[in-house]
């Protein structure tokens, strides 16, 4: 179980989710994690078989898979505390040790003993705060947009045969269309993916600042010198007229074709709920053996508020 918990996210590329829809397509980091675990398992002569079965939810004790992937999994308990510490957003500091201590099993499902109800309330509230204060903060979204657009531009230039500086691993993904079939049919895909890390991206961006392509050099320079996209958070989707007007302004300011202004802007639609009552439940176990969903057991949590999908639009664009 510990091996599966520790390894379930090893398929993440540099900068977490950024690579998933830029340099590769049609395959998730979880699928790549499984491919890496299978390869390690072969090298370890089957020592990871049990961990892989638990990871794939094929082991008879289903509650073990919940420790890896659920609304109360170890990944969430870990990253909320860690990200809270490193960002200084103290609201995310949850009592993960207390929650783990309060876990129990009923009918092959994880439950939380009633003494831990306040820790679960804090966990769900903290998760909501961390998403809107950190993970979906304007700075985070603006930075990600610049990086994604820089990689999209580099890939477009590579497709035209433009020579770009890149490490061998990064070059493989820039100059080839890599999808799920590539990973299945060509060992080089996984080999190069394993070699990719933040350094490959950073070193490329530092060199791309000086590239002849105006858009690529601008975007690379933005990242290196921390000139992030301006971000407007909206309740409603920007209109087509607004987007066209923005493209016209960007085109005039930076002297590029309107069609290429897509690289200097982006619209992100974000929908987030903090608890899905139709997913696996967080159930509270009482001394008399009865079980209640956290939203029923809690005196302070509002099911409508927690399960409501909050929708926001992030309009990101190059600063004028």
RAHUKA-V378216 format. One record per backbone hydrogen bond with DSSP energy under -0.5 kcal/mol. NH is the residue of the N-H (numbers start at 1). CO is the residue of the C=O. Records with the same first field share a line. If there is no record, write none. Layout:
# RAHUKA-V378216
NH->CO / CO
This chain:
# RAHUKA-V378216
5->1
6->2
7->3
8->4
10->7
12->9
13->16
16->13
18->15
19->14 / 16
20->17
21->18
22->19
23->19
24->19
25->178
32->28
33->29
34->30
35->31
36->32
37->33
38->34
39->35
40->36
41->37
42->38
43->39
44->40
45->42
46->41
47->44
49->46
52->48
53->49
54->50
55->51
56->52
57->54
58->53
59->53
62->60
64->61
65->62
66->62
67->63 / 64
68->64 / 65
69->65
73->70
74->67
77->73
78->74
79->75
80->76
81->77
82->78
83->79
84->80
85->81
86->82
87->83
88->84
89->84
90->88
92->89
93->90
94->92
96->94
99->95
100->96
101->97
102->98
103->100
104->111
106->109
109->106
111->104
112->283
113->102
114->285
116->113
117->114
120->116
121->117
122->118
123->119
124->120
125->121
126->122
127->123
128->124
129->125
130->126
131->127
132->128
133->129
134->130
135->130
136->131
137->134
141->137
142->138
143->139
144->140
145->141
146->142
147->143
148->144
149->145
150->146
151->147
152->148
153->149
154->150
155->151
156->152
157->153
158->154
159->155
160->156 / 157
161->158
162->157
171->167
172->168
173->169
174->170
175->171
178->23 / 176
179->177
183->179
184->180
185->181
186->182
189->186
190->186
191->187
192->188
193->189
194->190
195->191
196->192
200->197
201->197
202->198
203->199
204->200
205->201
206->202
207->203
208->204
209->205
210->207
211->208
217->213
218->214
219->215
220->216
221->217
222->218
223->219
224->220
225->221
226->223
227->222
228->226
229->142
230->317
232->315
233->231
234->232 / 313
243->239
244->240
245->241
246->242
247->243
248->244
249->245
250->246
251->247
252->248
253->249
254->250
255->251
256->251
260->257
261->258
262->259
263->260
264->261
265->262
266->316
268->314
270->268 / 312
271->269
272->310
274->306
275->306
277->275
279->276
283->110 / 281
284->292
285->112
286->284 / 290
289->286
292->284
294->282
296->293
297->293
298->294
303->301
306->302
307->303
308->304
310->272 / 308
312->270
313->234
314->268
315->232 / 313
316->266 / 314
317->230
318->264
